[in-house]
Amino acid sequence: MDTLNTTLKMNHEELFNLLKGFITEIIGEEFVEEMDISPESSFTKDLEMDSIEIVSFSEKIKAHFGDQIDFTGWLSSMDLDELINLDLNQIINYIYECQ
């Protein structure tokens, strides 16, 4: 799942499923089964991901999309409140627009 994909533009549903898979790999399937992960899920409030897990998530995005997506740069442009409230939908939209 961590392979570079630069040929096809993924739609929103495909991006959601990919990112949900990354989250499952990072926090573990046993935790994901207890959650209702949706595009509106926030990383800190709903998914309860810590900073190390978010860094791992960022690395998976980089490994999959390569330089096509500057996810770390995008995150670094946000203020603390934006980072705390970051949800999957925002990431899906960002990646979709960058493809």
C-alpha positions in Angstrom: 0.0 0.0 0.0 3.0 2.3 0.3 3.9 2.4 -3.4 4.3 5.5 -5.5 1.3 6.2 -7.7 1.7 9.0 -10.2 -0.4 7.8 -13.1 -4.1 8.0 -12.2 -6.0 10.7 -10.4 -7.9 9.1 -7.5 -11.5 10.2 -6.7 -12.6 11.3 -3.3 -13.9 7.8 -2.3 -10.6 6.2 -3.4 -8.6 8.7 -1.5 -10.7 8.1 1.6 -10.3 4.4 1.4 -6.5 4.8 0.9 -6.1 7.1 3.9 -8.4 4.9 6.0 -6.0 2.1 5.2 -3.0 4.1 6.2 -4.7 5.0 9.5 -5.5 1.3 10.1 -1.9 0.4 9.5 -0.7 3.0 12.0 -3.1 2.7 14.9 -4.0 -0.9 14.5 -7.0 -2.8 13.2 -8.3 -3.5 16.7 -8.7 0.2 17.4 -10.2 1.0 14.0 -12.9 -1.6 14.4 -14.2 0.3 17.4 -14.3 3.6 15.5 -16.6 4.9 12.9 -14.1 6.5 10.6 -15.6 8.9 8.1 -14.3 11.8 6.0 -15.4 14.1 8.8 -13.2 12.3 11.4 -10.7 14.6 13.0 -7.2 13.2 13.8 -7.0 14.4 17.4 -10.6 14.4 18.6 -12.2 11.4 16.8 -9.2 9.2 15.9 -7.1 10.2 19.0 -3.9 10.1 16.9 -0.8 11.5 18.6 2.0 13.5 16.9 4.1 10.4 16.2 1.1 8.7 14.5 0.4 11.8 12.5 4.1 11.8 11.4 3.8 8.2 10.3 0.6 9.0 8.4 2.5 11.9 6.7 5.3 9.5 5.7 2.8 7.1 4.2 1.3 9.8 2.1 4.8 10.8 0.9 5.7 7.2 0.1 2.5 6.8 -1.9 2.4 10.1 -3.8 6.0 11.1 -3.8 6.8 14.8 -4.5 3.4 15.2 -6.1 2.0 16.0 -2.7 3.8 18.4 -0.3 1.7 17.2 2.7 4.4 18.3 5.3 4.6 21.7 3.7 0.8 22.0 3.7 0.6 21.0 7.4 3.4 23.5 8.4 1.3 26.3 6.9 -1.5 25.7 9.4 -1.8 27.3 12.8 -2.3 25.2 15.9 -6.1 25.4 15.9 -6.3 24.3 12.3 -4.0 21.3 13.1 -6.1 20.3 16.1 -9.3 20.4 14.0 -7.8 18.8 10.9 -10.1 16.1 9.5 -9.8 13.5 6.7 -12.0 15.5 4.4 -9.5 18.4 4.3 -6.7 16.0 3.5 -8.7 14.3 0.8 -9.6 17.6 -0.8 -5.9 18.8 -0.6 -4.6 15.6 -2.2 -7.3 15.6 -4.8 -6.4 19.1 -5.9 -2.7 18.4 -6.0 -3.0 15.3 -8.2 
